[in-house]
Every structure is written in C-alpha cells, then in structure tokens.
Amino acid sequence: MNLYIVRTTAPLRHLLVSLCAALTIAACGGGYGGGSSMGGGCGGYSSCIPTVTLSAPAASSTVSGTVTLSATATAGGSYTVSSVQFKVDGTAVGTADTTAPYSYDWDSTSVADGAHQISAMITDSAGQSANSANVSVTVANNGSFALTLVPDQLFPVPASTATGGGTLSFNSTTGQGGGHITLGGMTATAVELGDAYAGSSSTAIATLALNAGNANQYDLANPTLSAQQRSDLQAGKLYVVAKSAAFPGGELRAQLLPPGFSLQIAGLFGAVEVPAVSSGGSGQVALTVDATGLKAAVHVIVAGLTPNGAELDGGAPGTNGATLATLAVDATNSHHYFNESVTLVAAEITNINAGNWYANVFSAAHATGELRGPAATLTMLQGSIFTTRCSGCHTGTGASLPGVQNLTAGNTYANIVGVASIEQPAFMRIAPGDPDNSYLVLKVQGSAGITGAQMPLSGAHLTQTEIDLLRGWVVAGAHNN
C-alpha cells in the first residue's frame, strides 16, 4: 500500500485522524501532520485543541470603571497562540492581544449597570479557535440614591409640612449625574446639590432645574462631579436641599448615603444631662456612621448659649459614658463644632446602633455639660409626659379611645411603637426613626390632617421642648429604654 501525505482542510484532517486511529497505521505518526508542513506533532487530535481560561475578573464580582480582563492561553502540540480576543456578552471588545500575558483594559461604563458575561477566545497558529467559560460579573458604575427630603435634617428644624423625594444617580468613574426630585406643599426658590456632612452645609455644587412640564419636579441635568466630589459622595457627604422664601437656608434636606452608612440626628437639651440642668439653649447633633470603614463624622450646632467645647461620647441614656472623640470649633461659626474623622471599633458601632451614644456641649456655666442628645429615653418620657399628662385618660380599659390606648407605666411601649393608629390606620402611633409619620407625634403637635383634637385633650398642650424630647426619642429609634 502506498502512503501519501497531503495538505488538508480542517474537516478532512479530522476525518483522517479518525481513520488513522481506527486502522492503527503507524505511518500516520500517531496523529495528523506526521511531520509534514502542517506541524503539530500531536499525540491525538484532542491534544491539538487550544484552551483559554479567564483569570480576571473573579466570578460574581462587582466591577466599575476600567476593568482589567486577563486570560491564560495554551496551544496544543507544536502550535502556538496567535491571539486572545476578549468578549463582553459575546461581543468582541478591543483588538485581539497577540502577546502574553493576555489582557485588555475594558471600560465598563460602555455597558449598562447590571449582570454581564465576560469571556475570551483563543486562536492558534493552525487557525483553530476555542472559547473560555463565561464569567458573570455585576457592573455598578451608576450609584443610585433614593431620597426622602425632611425638615429634621436642618437646624433650627423648619416648621414645615412640605414633602419631597426622588432618586439621583452618579457614575462612579465619570462623575456624570442625573435624576430628579419631586416636592409637595412648598414653593421652592432653589433645589441644590451640596457637598457637606449632615449638620453642616456648603455652597451649591449643582442646581436642579424646574421641569418644564411638571411644576413640582426638579431635574439634575447631567452635572459632572469632580474627583474630590466623587470621593465625598462615597463618604456620605453629598446632600440635596430645597429652599424657600420662608426658609432661605433650607426647608427640606436629604443626605446621600452609600450602602453601609447610617445617619442619626437628634436634638440637644439640658434636661437630658446627667444630672439635668436648666438651659435656655438648644441644639442638634448629626452623626454619620460608616459601619464598614469603622468611621464617623459628627457635627453639632447650638443656639441660645455660648459653648466652649463639645464631644462625642459612648454611653447608655441616663448615664455618663466615655469620650469617643473631641470636636473642634468651626473657625467661622463659634456655635458649630465638628469632627469628620472619628475612628471607631466594631463594639462602638454596635453601641451607636443601639442608641448608646450622645453628644455633649459644654459652657462656662456648666463645665460638665449644658446640652446633650440624643434627647430622651422612654423612661424619661414616661415620667415627664405619659404618666403625668396622658395616663389619666389612656388607662388601657374599654374598647375605644381614649381608654383602649394604654399609656400607663410599663405598658406604653407595647401600645405605641409599631402599632397602627385607630383614627388613621395608615400611620403607626410611633414609627421608629420617622417622627413626621408617627401619628402620636402629629397629635401632640396639632399637625394638619389629624383626626379630632390636638392632644393632650385636657390641660395645656405640650411645650415645644417636650415635643422635641418626644421627637428626639423617635428619631433615635424609639427604643424601649
């Protein structure tokens, strides 16, 4: 039998390899090519197939900005790697890399946020190709912030019933932003994006424009944040404020908080000091906590006294705790103290989340503290408000109001926190963290829209200080303390 070695196409080569294997013809050299100009020297067809494996990014990772795609590639036999082409969702990105190590810097902003499939394709010197397995990643370039604007993030707290909300988004790489805010119950003179922690403010870094077709909507029309502003955004430092003629410094405000950040705002009162003091002053503390980075920023603003120091302390309500950080006075405002680089440990984060923290403001008249907050505990409110002003009617007896609501000592918490109002079931009597949607707070304030009369029904209404104590307890989480 005569043996001829010929150049073949790939399908014919496959057929010849199979035929050789079946006939065990030694002259085939154990595989196609047999030392011909095809090269290869493979021990079998499968050993000549090239392989490629994606080594970066990691499967199930979240990526943003410029992402380095990397792969390892191997050709079979004596073939060589000609190129590696990277793909996103099956479409080639960039030009094929012809030199090891094989990589490509991919701009992930070229696709929408969400899940995407990354892969690589090898081509060898014989013209054969193979694909890697897909690696799924989540692209997250546009941070989205759902916002509820409230008066409580301003000081003094505006006496406003206006509402506001919306969503703003920013590209983490380019800084480009967009979105809108919708307001209700107010006529805004300006809606602005600012760069400052809660408890402080800045000049506007962008202005939201009134929508031509909606008199209540304000649009953030593609501003571009600087590198510093993008960093501040990731630190919980940007905010939106809606200003009005009645409240030129701001009527509603919302802080933009990334995942892992929390914000606690509370009033400051002399009655909360241990021991309590009588003070004509008032104030507010805003505490921004980064639970992941174990950091915090705290701002204190006061009025009606001359402070000479302030600090952030750790301790349960009604006790004097240890100092977590001292605050510096603002060079431009002697009533403003702050520290934006408080370092915490995990246990301190846990205590803060449980309400075991407070700000303390000192004065010459009260060297151990004149104003303190968070403002109140339930025990304090029970003694000063619920028992003395409410429990005579709200006894827990009967099938209707007022008796069915029990505000006697030991029963108040279970009867108000997370319990639907009878008069307006859409509201909780107390919604932890949200005094403006807590019906009991609305009733003692005499807010518009309540059913029936302002409470308490008999005797004088609560003073503003008493209302602030109640609101402060709700803002702090309405703990059973």
N, C-alpha and C positions, 0 to 999 in steps of 0.2 A: 504494500500500500504506500502510495506517495503522500507525503505530508507537505502542505503548502501553508506558509504564514502570510497573511494578508492584512491590510488595514481594514478596519470595520467600523460601522456606526455603532453607537452605544447599544441599541436594541439587539443588533446582531451579535455584539460581544457577549451580551447576557446569554443569548442562545448557545453560543459556542462554549461558554464556561459550563453551562449545564450539561451540554453534550459531552464535554471532556470529562466532567465528573462522573457521568454515567458510564462512559466507556473505559474510564481509568487509563487514558492514553498518556503514557509517561512523557511522550514528546511534547505534550502541551505545557510542560514545566510547572504543573500543579496549578496553573491559572492562565487567564488570558494574557496576552502580551508576549510571554515566553521569551523575553529579552529582545523583542522587536523594538522598532522605533516608538511603540506605544509607551514603553517604560512601565513602571508599576511594580513588578516583581512581587505580586500579591500571592499569599497562600490560599486564596479563595476570594470570590467576588465580594463577600461581606467585609473582608478586611480592607478593601479598597474604598469603602464608602466614607466620606469625610464626616466629621462630627463637630458641633459647636454648642457651647453651653454659656448661657448668660450668667455672668458673675456679679453684676451690679446693674440696677439697684436690687435690693433684697425684696423677696416676695412679700406682698401685703404691706409694704412700707408706704408712708405718706411723703410725697415729694412736692417741691415747689421751686420756682426759679430755674436756674441752669442745673441740669442733672447729668452726671457722667454715666453713660451707658458703657459697660465693659463686657468682654466675652473672651473665652478661651476657645481656640480652634485647632483642630488636628486633621491633617490629610492622611489618607491610607497609603500603604506601600511606599513607593518612592515618589509618589505625587507630592506636590507642595501646595500650600494655601495661597490662592491668588488674591482673595479679598474676603472681607466680612462686611456685610451690609446690615445695619440696624433698622428695625421697623417699629412703628407705633401703630397699634390697631391694624397691622397687616400692611401698612403703607411705609415705604422706604423714607427715612429721614437722613438728610445729609448725603455725602458721597461715600462710596464704599471705601473702607480702610484697607490698604494693601500691605501694611507693615505692622508686625507685632510690637508691643501689645496692642490689641484691637480695642478701640474706644471711640466714643463720639460724645461731645458736649451738646446735649439736647435742650432746647428752650421749651420748657413745659408750659409756658404761657401761650404757646401756639395751639393748645387744645383747651377745651372747656374743663372746668373742675369736675372731678368725679373719677370713676374707675376706668383704667386704660390698660391695654395689654402690650407689653414690651417683648420683642424677640430679636433674634439675629439669624442671618443666613450666610453660610459659608459657600464659597465657590473654589474648587481646586483646579490644578493645572490641567486636568483632563476634561474640564468643563462640567464636572459633576457638582451638584449643589445639595445642601441639606439645611433644614431649619431647626433651631433650638426649640425647646418647650417655651410656651408663653409664661411670662411673669406678670402677675397682676399688681398694679400699684394704684394708689389714690392720689390724684393731683389736687392740691389745695393751694391755689395761688390767690384766690379772692376771699379774704376773711369777711364773713358776713356777721353783722351785729343787729339783732332785733332789739329795738329800743322802746322803752316806755318813759316818757318825759313826765316828771313830777315836780311840784314846788319844793318838796322836802330836801332836795339836793342843793338848795340855796340858803343863804343866811343874810338877814333875817328871813325866815320862811314866808314867802308871799301868801297872803290870804286870798288864794285863787282856787276856783273850781274848774279851771281850764284843764283840758286833756291833750295829750299828744303821743304819737307813736309812729313807728315806721321801721325801715331797715336800710342800713348803709353798708356798702361793701367796698373793700380796698384790695388791690392787687399787691401782694407782699413783695414782689420784685420791682414792679414799675412804679408803684405808689398811686396808680390811677384809681379813682374812686367814683362811686355813683350811688343812686338810691334816692329815697325821698322820705319826708316827714309830713304827717297829716295832723293838723291842730284842730281843736274844737273848743268853743266857748271863750275865745280870745281873738283880738286883732293884733297880729304881730307887727312890730316895727322892723324886726330883723330876726332871722334864724341863722345862727352861725355855728361853725365848727371851730372849737378851741383846742389848745394844747396845754393842759394843766391837770393835775390830780384833783379829785373831788376835794372840796374845801378851799380851792384856790381857783384862779381864773387867768386868762391870757387875752391878748388881742386876737381877733379872728384870723384864722389861717385860711379859711374859705367861707364863702357866704352861699347859703341855699337860696335859690331864686323862686319866686312865686310862680306856680304853674299857670300858664295862660288859660287853661280850660277848667281849672279847679281852684277856687278862691281859698281853699283850706290846705292845699298841698304845696310843699316847698321842696324843690328838687336840687340835689347835689349834682351839678352838671360837669362831670369829668375833671375834677381837680387832680393835681398830681402832688402827692406828698413827697417831701424831701427825704433823704436817707435818715436824718435825725427824727423827723416826724414819723416815719415808718417804725423806727425803733421805739419811739414814745407810744405809738399805737399798741405795740406788743407788750408794753409795760403798763397798760391800763390808764394811760394819761390823756387820751383824747376825749372830748365831750361835745355834746350838742346843747345849745341854749337858745330858747325862744324868748325874745324881749318884747316888751310892750310899752305904751306910753305911761301906763300906771306903774310898771316895774321896769325901768330902763336898764337896770343891772341884770335882769332876767326874771321871768315869771315861771318858766318850766326848764328843767335840765335833765339830761341823762348822760351818764358816763359810759364809754365804750369799753367793755370788759372782755378780754380774751378768755378762752377756756382755762379753768384753774384759778381764776381771780374772783374775789368777792369784795363787796363794799358794804360797810356798816356805817350808818350815820346816826348820831344821837345828840340830843340836847344836853347842855351843861347847866347844873343847878346847884345852888348852895345847900339845898335840903338833902342832897344825895351825899354830901361829905360825911365822913365818919370821924368825929361826931358832926352832926348837921350844923351849918352856920346860916345866918341870915344875910342875904346878899341882894342888892338891887341890880346885880349884873345878870347877864345871860350869855349863852354861847352855844357853839356847835362843834362837834368833833367828827371828822370824816376819816375812816380807816380803810385803806385799800390793801388787801392781803393777796399776795401771790403764794398760794399753798404749794405749788410745785417748786418754785425757786426759793421758798422759805424766806421771803422778804415782805416788807410792808412799807407803806407811805402813810404818814399821818399828818393831818392839818387841823389846827384849832383856831377858831375865830371867836372873839368875845366882844361884848359891848356893855357899857354901864359900869365899868371898873377899870382901874389901872393895873394891869398884870405885871408881874416881874419875873415870871418863869412858868414853864409848863412841861409836863412829861407824860409819857405813855406807861401805864402800869398794868401788871397782871395780878388779878385777884378777884375772888367771888364778890358779888354785890353785897354790900353791907360790911365788907372787911377792908382792911388796908393791906395791899399787896406789895410785891417787889417792883422796882423800876425796870421797865424793859428798854426804855430809851428816853433821853432828854431831848427837848425840842428847842430849836433856835428861833430867835425872834426875827421877823421879817424886817429887813433894813428900811423898807418903805412904808411899813404899817406896824406900829407897836402893839396892835391888838391881834396880830396874826403870828402864830408860832407853828413850826413845822419840822419834820424830819422825813426825808424821802428815801432814806437808805437804812431802814431798820432791819437788822438781821435777826431771824428767829430760828428756833429749833422746832422739831415736829410737835413736841408736847405743848409748846406755846401756841402753835396753830390750833391744836385741839381745844385748848382753853379759850382761845379767842372765839372759835366757832360755838362754844358752849355759853358765851356771854360773860366769861370770867376775865374781863379786862375793863379798863377805864382810862380816860384822860383826866388829868388833874391840873388846874390852873392856880397859881399862887399869886398873892398880893402882899403888900406891906402889912395890911390889916390882918391877913390870915396866912401866916407863913407855912402852914401845913396844907393849905388848900382852901380856896374860896368857891370855886366852881368845879363840878365833877360830873362825868357822864360816861357810859350810858346812864340814863336818867333815873330809873326806878326798878324796883323788884315788885313782884306780885304781893309779897308780904307788906311792903311799904304802901302800895296802893290799897290793899285790903284795909289797913289801919286808918289811912287818911281819907279814903273816898268810899269804898264799897261798904264797909261796916257802918261808918258814921253818916253817910249820905244816902245810901241806896237800900241797905238790907231791911229797913223798916217796912218797905213795900214788897221788895223782891225776896220773899221768905221761903220760896220753894214749895208752897202749898197752893192747892187749887189747880184748875185745868186751863186757866187762861192767864193772860198778863194782867197785873204785874206779878202775881204770886207764883206762877209756874216757873218764872226765871229766878233761880236761887243764887243770890249774891251774898249769902252768909259765909263766915269764915270757914274754910275747908271745903267749900262747895263751888266757889266762884270759877276756878279754872275749868272744871268739867262742864260748866254751864255756859261758858262763853267762847273758849278757844276752839276754833274749827266747828262750831255749832251754827247751823243756819238760823237766821233771824226769822221770827214768826211773822213780823209785819212785812218784811221784804225778803223772802226765802232765797233770792238770788245773791244776797250778801251773807257772809259769815258775821256773827256777832263780833268776833275778833279773827281777822285773817293775819297770822303771824308775818311780820315784815312789811305789812301793807296797811298803814293806818287810814289811808284815803279810801280803802274799800272795806273797812271794818265798821259795821253798822252801829256798834255801841259808841265808837268814836264820833261818828256822824251825828248821833242822837245828842251827845253831851255838847257838841259844838253848835247844834241847831242848824246843821247844814241844809242847803236847799235839797228838796226831794225826799226828805224823811217823811214817814207816816206819823201823824199825831204830833204831840208837843215835844219841845226840847226837854231833855232830862238833865238833872232830877226834876220831877214834877212839882214837889213841894220844897219850899225854901229857895235860897239863892242858887243860881246856876254855878257850875264850876268856874273857878277863876282861870285865866289863861295859863298861869303857872301849873295848876292842877291838870288842865288839859294837856299841856306839854309833857308833864310827867307820864300821863297815860299813853300819849303818842310815842314817847321815848321808849317805853316798855314794849310797845307793839313793834316799833322799828327794829329793836334789838332781838326780836324773835318771839316775843310773848312767852317766855319760859315760865315754868311752874316753880318760881323761885321766891 
